[in-house]
């Protein structure tokens, strides 16, 4: 394929250097020794979240190996086996994928001599090695995470059985298995939650490597390729914003830069990309709910993931969180990360998408406002909006909570749904939440004006006065960081047992304290 005169930022499928701006993915490998895996004939595992460049790496590495002429490297995706738990059905499908790859790249097509489907994989790999016997065979298995149950166990056992006799003309000298999670997690799942022991079906792996996100300098290097091709520049402020919003997640980086250069500006434009362009790209991306983001939101249907995200949204301190299988799953999926020892959602875009998904139902159920929520100058009347929310909370919270999938974070979600219902399309809400923070911080931007909101909870073990004083200190610090001149609102929900709660006429409060409006709910 001829190289395009002007390439573009890719968000759909593997990157091709002839069509797309891309950085060498092998530079982001952590814990891998590529040349050693071949020279020492080793099997290994690569795991990373979706849309981080695993397939791009595999195909790039296969091209590099094959270009040397010393080995034969073959990429095989087993994605077609998704949902097939019976190995006698899955193995022929995997073998068909191997044969299709061989045909596509004019390699000798391996055959199967075994009559037992449970031995098809080992048999075809042996045959393939013999067909290319002048060179060692290296196989890169992608999407291994779709295999499940007995199919996964059979797959691993056949590779292990061939490992001892591997060699030129006998069996692949090196194999990499690639998916979202480390292999031990899939073995555990396949064995109904029982952790693998030393005799597990794949105790022959050398390493479990990961593929990291972009570093901040990588984002600049990626855009520099476009500058070199058509002269278009980007401001440092815009680059900083791309990294801050993405935290280097490759799909988000490419999506923000792609939208800014292909939709907001023309593909051939040489106009400098500014912060305004990238911010508009972010808004478009969030509202469009592109496949990658939609898939993340879909993950909230898993009660394990929902529990972790809810805990973070509520800012709870849970000493058992990091030890749970649910938390490890969210880490492997790339939904959460640990920053300075604190578990939190991995980046602001994910925080936005997950919060929007959790508030979508309540948002649709909240009626359109029949009251004026904008001032005559077009700015948001936040005082009026929050007073109306207090009424809404008093009238509906108890009934709505009974129908909610969330308990601890219900006040946070209902307030966000109420705000989103009003400003949707005309502004944005930046959210900060993480495990152990003890609060939710919101920065609402509407018509170039900022409003700072902090949510605090009074639990049965809390002193209301202590929660209030702590909240005042925190919101002032947050306002100073985000927008020092913004209006600030501290919203305190009394979530103590009914026996401890004040009656509604005393709980609903509106007070001013040194530049901060304090609301009781």
Secondary structure, DSSP 4 states (H G I P E B T S, - for coil): -PPPSS-B---SSS--TTTB----GGGGEES--HHHHHHTT-EEEEE--TTSSHHHHHHHHHHHHHHHTSEEEEEEE-GGGTT---HHHHHHHHHHHHHHHHHHTTPPPP----S-GGGHHHHHHHHHHHHTTTSEEEEEEE-GGG--HHHHHHHHHHHHHHHTT-BTTTB-SEEEEEESS-HHHHHHHHTTTPPP-TTSTTTTEEEEEEEPPPPHHHHHHHHHHHHHHH---B-HHHHHHHHHHHTT-HHHHHHHHHHIIIIIS-TT--SPB-HHHHHHHHHHHHHHT-HHHHHHHHGGGSHHHHHHHHHHHTT---TTGGGSHHHHHHHHTTSEEEETTEEEESSHHHHHHHHHHHHHHHHHHSPPP-S--B-TTS-B-HHHHHHHHHHHHHHHHHHHHHT-S-STTHHHHHHHHHHHHHHTTTEEEEEE-BTT--SEEEEEEETTEEEEEEEEEE-TT--HHHHHHHHHHHHHHHHHHH-TTSEEEEEEEE-S-TTTSPPHHHHSEEEEETTEEEEE-
